[in-house]
Amino acid sequence: MKLKLRWMPEMIGRGVDRNVGARMRQLTSAAIISHNIYCEERYGTTDGARIAILRSPLGSPQEELWVCDLRTWEVACLSKSIIGCPTSNLYRDTLFYIRPVGSSGRVLVRVDLKTLDEDEIFDLSKCPDSRWPVCTISPDERYFVCNMRVAGNIWGLYRVDLQQGIWEVFHEHVDICNPHPQFEPSKGNDILVQLNRGSVIDDEGNIIRLVGEEEATLYLIDRNGGNLRPLPVGKPYTWGVTGHECWIADTGKIILTISDPLRGAVHIVTPGDAVSRCLWRGLGFAHISASSDGRYFVCDDFSNGRIYVGSIHSGRLLPLCDSGATVSLPQYTHPHPYMTPDNRYVIFNSDSTGLGQVWAAEIPKGFLEALDDPL
């Protein structure tokens, strides 16, 4: 089905940031909370022309899915209701999300952000429910994986085979209450899972304690839910994982942030490594993402909301801009920065106006080249 959208201008030019002269644009300005979803994945087209965002209408328990065109600076509503967090495909223009149907039904929807074709592809009504679904799609778009609660502190992942039209619970583990599952984006043979050791969640799904003394770590499973391989991050190898990690494009490597006593650190780990490699330390790093070409990383500093861009190859790091985000409790006050696939913009959240909105910082000419120079 081809979507017919009503495009509206909301962009406000915000001048030039003081750090390196990045041109700043506030992409959304309606009196409604808007945010850029998250930063582990980039939610947009492969050419960097469009991105997806979420909006939270007042009085509604569900969010709306919107699209912003970075060529015209206009926004349009894709869906009036979405459950949980959508997932994207690094090398395609597609986005997958869960839409409620009736009083208790759910359907998986696939939308092409470039062509604006949308289709309901699987009835999820008989699949396990989750208070906050977090999901991932395999690169060939055959398998859709989502989280669930089994019983008590046992959690699981269920997998939908979109080719055969069947689903199954294919992995269970203690403490994966916040698994952030991520298919490796090129071959899709492995899935990255976050393990929040010592977490306590009550029967209603309220978080009593997200991690215990052991703190968070990461492990891999294969696409069938087996071959569990712990990664050497988190205690006893490093200080605890912050809970923010992602694959580095098609390299097979994972980049993540660590809660280091010296305020924070960026680490890289390759499956099979005995230890991870510290790329940078000493700032309040939290959310992190990798560019689509695997050359750069983007992270936010939780001590002041500043956004940094670094080179994965050289290890060099520079501040791009001050987000103005207050880094408070609601997620929309966290910058959650990520780079568009054309390496032209960094998309982030800011509540500097008093209401959560989505912004874009245009990467200045020569900035990335300067990062590529060795220290």
Beta strands, then each sheet from edge to edge (+ up, - down):
strand 1: 8-9
strand 2: 12-16
strand 3: 23-26
strand 4: 33-35
strand 5: 50-56
strand 6: 63-69
strand 7: 74-88
strand 8: 94-101
strand 9: 105-112
strand 10: 118-123
strand 11: 135-137
strand 12: 143-151
strand 13: 154-161
strand 14: 166-174
strand 15: 182-183
strand 16: 190-196
strand 17: 200-201
strand 18: 207-209
strand 19: 216-222
strand 20: 229-230
strand 21: 241-247
strand 22: 254-258
strand 23: 265-269
strand 24: 277-281
strand 25: 285-290
strand 26: 296-301
strand 27: 306-311
strand 28: 317-322
strand 29: 338-339
strand 30: 345-350
strand 31: 357-362
sheet 1: 1+ 7- 6+ 5- 4+
sheet 2: 1+ 7- 8+ 9- 10+
sheet 3: 2+ 3- 31+ 30- 29+
sheet 4: 11+ 12- 13+ 14-
sheet 5: 15+ 16- 19+ 20-
sheet 6: 17+ 18-
sheet 7: 21+ 22- 23+ 24-
sheet 8: 25+ 26- 27+ 28-
end
